[in-house]
Amino acid sequence: MKNLTALLILAALALIAGRASAQTHLRGQPYVQLEAGSYDTALPSLNNFALKAGVGKYTRRLWGSMFFVSVAHKQTWLVSEGSRVLIDTPVPVDQYMAGYQLTPNLFQSAMRTFLIKLPLSLQAGYESINRNRDFAGPYLLSPPSRLLLGGGLGLEVEYRSVLLGYRQNVNLLSKYQKFTAMPYVGYKIHFQ
């Protein structure tokens, strides 16, 4: 059912993108970018998702320049520190971020309808582990939450404003997890 829902969303985005005929990717042209994906897994679910929204415009080189906010949520499991045994206690992990993204084009078609891009980002935010509670069941968590500072690098394909991408973030201040992977689909709304 989840795979069918994801497929229907992709089909709807492709249909919307196919109907758009306005000229896009112009110098100085503003846009809004919306993304949805997963957090450290291949497919999103109610216990694992990532959302991102940004406002940007194109530079003189036709690179995307965008300020964004994002939220990511996943459910993980406790692991005993000494024995590395999984403990059947779910722990929610949430990330709230804001940042700046510059997206150079690696390839673009002559009509700028098909692009391969390299999104680079700097971000700061907050990571909440177990909703800021110190205990998960009878187990003490250390530390429950933390400020985040880091960057991201990805690969993105855009066809007529529909995005398909993968982003790897590094969270320098996180005591929980330094690297996070986020595959996503998105849609870009251009303004004239």
C-alpha positions in Angstrom: 0.0 0.0 0.0 2.8 2.4 0.9 4.6 1.7 -2.5 1.4 2.3 -4.4 0.8 5.6 -2.6 4.4 6.8 -3.4 3.9 5.7 -7.1 0.6 7.6 -7.3 2.3 10.8 -5.9 5.1 10.5 -8.4 2.6 10.0 -11.3 0.6 13.1 -10.2 3.8 15.2 -10.0 4.8 14.0 -13.5 1.4 14.9 -14.9 1.4 18.4 -13.3 5.0 18.9 -14.6 3.9 17.8 -18.1 1.1 20.4 -18.2 3.5 23.3 -17.3 4.6 25.2 -20.4 6.0 28.4 -18.9 9.7 29.2 -19.5 11.8 28.2 -16.4 15.4 28.4 -15.1 15.9 32.1 -16.0 18.5 34.3 -14.4 17.0 35.9 -11.3 13.8 33.9 -11.5 12.3 33.0 -8.1 11.0 29.6 -7.2 9.6 27.6 -4.3 10.9 24.0 -3.8 9.0 21.3 -1.9 10.5 17.9 -1.1 9.4 14.8 0.7 11.4 11.6 1.4 12.7 9.3 4.0 15.3 9.6 6.8 18.0 6.8 6.6 15.8 4.3 4.7 14.8 3.8 1.1 11.1 4.5 1.4 9.2 6.8 3.7 6.5 5.8 6.2 4.6 7.3 9.1 7.6 6.3 11.4 10.2 7.6 8.9 10.0 10.7 6.8 11.7 13.9 5.8 10.1 17.2 4.5 11.8 20.3 3.2 10.6 23.6 1.8 12.7 26.4 0.4 12.5 29.7 -1.4 15.2 30.6 -3.9 16.2 32.2 -7.2 18.6 31.4 -10.0 22.0 33.1 -10.1 23.8 34.5 -13.2 25.2 31.0 -13.8 21.7 29.5 -13.6 22.5 27.7 -10.3 19.8 27.4 -7.7 20.3 29.6 -4.6 17.8 28.7 -1.8 17.1 29.2 1.9 15.2 26.3 3.4 13.6 24.7 6.5 13.3 21.0 7.0 12.0 18.4 9.4 12.9 14.7 9.6 11.5 12.0 11.8 12.5 8.4 12.3 11.9 5.7 14.9 15.0 3.7 15.9 15.7 1.0 18.5 17.9 0.9 21.6 21.1 -1.0 21.4 22.9 -2.3 24.5 26.2 -0.5 24.6 28.3 -3.4 25.8 26.8 -6.3 23.9 25.4 -4.5 20.8 22.1 -6.3 21.3 18.9 -4.7 20.1 16.4 -3.9 22.9 12.8 -3.9 21.8 12.1 -0.3 22.9 11.4 2.3 20.1 13.0 5.7 20.4 11.8 8.6 18.2 14.5 10.9 16.6 13.5 14.3 15.2 15.6 16.9 13.4 14.6 20.5 12.7 16.9 22.4 10.4 17.3 25.7 8.6 19.9 26.5 6.1 21.2 27.6 2.7 21.6 25.5 -0.4 23.6 26.3 -3.6 22.9 23.9 -6.5 25.4 23.9 -9.4 24.3 22.3 -12.6 26.4 19.3 -13.8 24.3 18.9 -17.0 21.4 20.8 -18.5 19.5 20.2 -21.8 19.3 23.0 -24.3 15.7 23.8 -23.3 16.6 23.5 -19.6 13.9 20.9 -19.1 16.3 18.1 -17.9 19.0 18.9 -15.4 21.5 16.9 -13.3 22.5 19.0 -10.3 24.8 18.8 -7.2 23.1 20.4 -4.2 25.5 21.7 -1.6 24.1 23.0 1.7 25.0 24.5 5.1 22.5 24.0 7.9 21.9 24.5 11.6 19.2 23.1 13.7 18.1 20.9 16.6 18.0 17.1 17.1 15.4 15.7 19.6 15.9 12.2 20.8 13.0 10.5 22.6 11.1 13.8 22.6 13.6 15.3 25.1 13.0 12.6 27.7 15.9 11.1 29.5 14.4 7.6 29.8 13.1 5.2 27.2 11.3 2.6 29.4 13.7 1.6 32.1 16.8 2.7 30.0 18.7 6.0 30.5 19.5 7.8 27.2 22.6 10.0 26.9 22.3 12.8 25.6 18.6 13.2 24.8 18.9 16.3 22.5 21.5 18.4 20.8 22.0 21.4 18.7 23.2 20.6 15.1 25.6 22.2 12.7 26.6 20.7 9.5 26.4 20.4 5.7 25.0 18.3 3.0 26.0 17.0 -0.5 23.7 15.4 -2.9 22.8 14.4 -6.5 19.6 15.6 -8.0 17.8 15.0 -11.3 15.1 17.5 -12.4 12.7 17.0 -15.3 10.2 19.7 -15.9 10.2 20.8 -12.3 9.9 17.3 -10.8 12.9 16.4 -8.7 14.4 13.0 -7.7 17.4 13.1 -5.5 19.6 11.8 -2.7 21.3 13.8 0.0 24.0 12.9 2.5 24.2 15.2 5.5 27.0 15.4 8.0 26.0 16.6 11.5 29.2 17.8 13.2 27.7 18.3 16.7 25.5 15.3 16.9 26.3 12.7 19.6 23.7 10.3 18.1 24.6 10.0 14.4 27.1 12.0 12.4 25.8 11.1 8.9 22.3 10.9 7.7 21.0 9.8 4.3 17.8 11.3 2.7 16.4 10.1 -0.6 13.6 12.4 -1.8 11.2 13.4 -4.5 10.2 17.0 -5.0 8.5 19.7 -7.0 9.7 23.2 -8.0 7.2 26.0 -8.6 8.7 28.8 -10.8 7.4 32.4 -10.8 7.7 34.9 -13.6 
